[in-house]
């Protein structure tokens, strides 16, 4: 969690001057994956996000190199929900280039308590591989995630 606070500090200093804005950050680091997602959030008007960004490093060697390390931006935040002490995200990015269809999806679900926002993530990777394997290959993992919301 210290990683999120340090990463968000310069960002939050910029947005705290405008009382109508805040931010969130979520990270996980375990034997399956390491990720960090962060964003600004406007208070009111449905709490839209701005400047969403993140990185995912999948540690499984069976996942193709181009799907194992990905960067994300606002176009990849498919769903976002923050209400009553919960923060939920669906982050989705497809493979680029001329390889078969593939994607990385991270679903984050948290609930707030005295410790902060804690919950779990579910990671799904799909790799179309090639025409000889039309069903493709999937990799899934899950684990704990910590988030902060300012």
C-alpha positions in Angstrom: 0.0 0.0 0.0 2.9 2.3 0.6 3.7 2.0 -3.1 0.3 3.5 -4.0 0.7 6.4 -1.6 4.1 7.3 -2.9 3.0 6.9 -6.5 -0.2 9.0 -6.0 1.5 11.8 -3.9 2.5 14.1 -6.8 -0.8 13.5 -8.5 -2.9 14.2 -5.3 -0.9 17.4 -4.6 -2.0 18.7 -8.0 -5.7 17.8 -7.4 -6.1 18.7 -3.8 -6.0 22.4 -4.7 -9.3 21.8 -6.4 -11.6 20.6 -3.7 -13.9 19.1 -6.3 -11.3 16.4 -7.2 -9.7 13.4 -5.5 -8.1 10.2 -6.7 -7.8 6.5 -6.1 -5.1 3.9 -6.5 -5.2 0.1 -6.3 -2.3 -2.3 -6.3 -1.5 -6.0 -5.9 1.7 -7.9 -5.7 1.7 -11.7 -5.3 3.0 -14.9 -7.0 0.6 -14.4 -10.0 0.6 -10.7 -10.8 1.9 -7.3 -10.0 -0.3 -4.3 -10.9 -0.9 -0.7 -10.0 -3.9 1.4 -11.2 -4.5 5.0 -10.4 -6.8 7.8 -11.4 -8.2 11.2 -10.6 -11.9 11.3 -9.6 -14.2 14.3 -9.8 -16.5 14.7 -6.9 -20.2 15.1 -7.9 -21.7 14.6 -11.3 -21.5 10.9 -10.9 -17.8 10.9 -9.9 -16.2 10.5 -13.4 -12.6 9.5 -13.5 -9.8 11.3 -15.3 -6.2 10.5 -16.1 -6.7 6.8 -15.5 -3.5 4.8 -16.0 -2.0 1.5 -14.9 0.4 -1.3 -15.5 0.1 -5.1 -15.2 2.9 -7.6 -15.0 1.7 -11.2 -15.2 4.3 -13.6 -13.8 3.1 -16.8 -15.5 5.5 -17.9 -18.3 2.7 -19.6 -20.2 1.2 -16.2 -21.0 2.4 -14.7 -24.2 5.0 -11.9 -23.8 2.9 -9.2 -25.4 0.0 -10.0 -22.9 2.3 -10.5 -19.9 3.3 -6.8 -19.6 0.7 -4.2 -20.5 0.0 -0.5 -19.9 -3.5 0.8 -19.5 -5.1 4.2 -19.9 -8.6 5.7 -19.7 -9.8 3.9 -22.8 -9.3 0.6 -21.0 -11.4 1.3 -17.9 -14.5 -0.6 -19.0 -16.5 -0.1 -15.8 -16.1 1.9 -12.6 -18.3 2.0 -9.6 -17.7 3.8 -6.3 -20.5 4.1 -3.7 -21.1 3.5 0.0 -17.4 2.6 0.8 -17.0 0.3 -2.2 -14.7 0.7 -5.2 -15.2 -1.7 -8.2 -13.3 -1.6 -11.5 -13.3 -3.6 -14.7 -10.2 -3.0 -16.7 -9.9 -4.5 -20.2 -7.3 -4.3 -23.0 -7.1 -6.2 -26.2 -3.9 -7.3 -27.9 -2.6 -4.9 -30.6 -1.1 -5.8 -33.9 -1.7 -8.6 -36.3 -1.6 -11.5 -33.9 -4.8 -13.5 -33.1 -7.3 -12.0 -30.7 -6.1 -11.8 -27.1 -6.9 -9.7 -24.0 -6.2 -9.0 -20.4 -9.0 -8.2 -18.0 -8.7 -7.3 -14.3 -11.8 -7.1 -12.2 -11.3 -5.4 -8.8 -13.9 -5.4 -6.0 -13.3 -3.7 -2.7 -15.1 -2.7 0.5 -14.0 0.0 2.9 -13.3 -0.6 6.5 -11.1 1.0 9.2 -8.0 -0.4 7.3 -9.0 1.2 4.0 -10.4 -0.3 0.8 -9.6 -4.0 0.7 -10.9 -6.8 -1.5 -9.9 -9.0 -4.3 -9.0 -9.1 -8.0 -9.7 -11.5 -10.7 -7.4 -11.7 -13.7 -8.3 -13.3 -17.0 -6.0 -13.5 -20.0 -7.2 -14.9 -23.3 -4.8 -15.7 -26.2 -6.3 -16.8 -29.5 -2.9 -18.4 -30.2 -3.5 -19.3 -33.9 -6.0 -20.6 -36.4 -5.2 -24.2 -35.5 -6.4 -23.6 -31.9 -9.7 -21.7 -32.4 -10.7 -22.1 -28.8 -7.5 -20.3 -27.7 -5.8 -20.5 -24.3 -7.0 -18.9 -21.1 -5.1 -18.0 -17.9 -6.9 -17.0 -14.7 -5.7 -15.8 -11.3 -7.1 -14.1 -8.3 -5.8 -12.6 -5.1 -6.0 -9.7 -2.7 -6.0 -6.1 -3.6 -5.6 -2.9 -1.6 -6.9 0.5 -2.7 -6.9 4.0 -1.4 -9.4 6.8 -2.2 -8.6 10.4 -1.4 
